[in-house]
Amino acid sequence: MQSQFVSKLRRNFYLLSKNFPGNEEVLVQLLYAWLTRENVFWYSRPGRAKSLIATSAFGMFDDATVFSVQCTKDTPEKKLFGNIIPHAMMAEGKEIYNLDGGLVKAVFAFLDEFMDLS
């Protein structure tokens, strides 16, 4: 008997493939990445709905935290990882970051224009 999770995953991927025809290959790569807990590096020309597909795919999972950022060469570290905690820096002399809401604690991350980062 098929688990409820597998049934939901199949149904959602079927809907994604119908909503985004021509992207079946990347959807299968997403599925494999999730099953193996790996990453997907998706490079294609502009206008291929990468952001929309990623948002839709991540939305399949209830209560999953998603980190999304438009990267540029000037994107600061704090935008990705969080702000430095000043009192920890003053007391201990170490750079300690508040990781809440950043890339580190997210279940899913979408780094748009990743190759533009310095």
N, C-alpha and C positions, 0 to 999 in steps of 0.2 A: 504494500500500500504506500502510495506517495505521500510524503510529508506535506503539511500545509505550506511550509516555506518554499519547497521545490515547486509546488503547484502555483504559488503566487509569482515566483521568479519566472517561470515559463510564461505565464499569462502576461506579465509586464514586459518581458522581452519581445513577445509576439506583438504587443501594442507598439513598442518602440520601433520595431522593424517596419510596421505598417505606417507609422507616423513619419519615419525618416527613411524612405526608400532609397536604395543605393548606398546605405551605410551599414549594411549587414556585417561586413568584415570588421569594422571598428567595434560594433556592438558585441560580436563574438570575442574580440580581444578584451573588451571590458569585462565580460563574463569570466573569461579565463583569469584575468588579473584579480578579480574578486575572489574566485575560488582558490587561487594560489597565494593570495595576499601580496601581490606584486603591483607594479605601477604600469601605466600606459603613457607612452610618449606619442602624441598624435600630432603629426605635422601635415598640414594641407593648405592649399591656397585660401585666401579670404573668401567669406561668403558661403562656407560649407556647413554652417549651423553647428560648429563645434561647441560653442557655449550653450546653445539651446539643448543639444543632445546630452551634454554633461549634466546640466541642471535637471533635465527630465530623468536621466538615469539615476542620479543621486537621490531624487525625490521618491524613488521606489521604496526606499528604506525609511521606516518610521523612526522618528527621533534621532536620526543620524546627524551629527554636526558637520556642516559643510563650510570649508574655508575657500573663498574665491577672491582672486585679486587680478587686476590688470597690471602686468609687469611692464616696467620701463627701465631704461638704464639708470634712472635716478631713484628707483624704488628703494627706500631705506630699510634696513634690517628690522626696525621696530614694526614696520607694516606687515612683515611676514611672521615675526616671532613674538612681538609684544614689546611693551615699553620696559626700560630698565627701571628697577625699583630703587629709587634714590636713597632711602634710608639704609638699605642693605649695602649699597655701594659706599656710603659714608662710614658705616659701622665696620664693615668687613673689608672694604677696599676691593670688592669683587663686582663684576658685572653680573647681576642676577636679574633675569627677565620675568615679567608677569606673563605667563604662557597662555592664560585664559583668552579664548577668542582668536588665537593665532593658529598657525600651521601645525605646530607640534601636537596639539590636543585634538585636532580635527579628525573625524573618521574618514571624510573625503576631502580632497583638495583639488581645486582647479586653478592652475597657474597659467592664465591666459598670456600669450606672448612671452613664454618662459625664456626663450632664447635672447630676448632683449635685455635681460638682467646683466648687470656688471659682475 
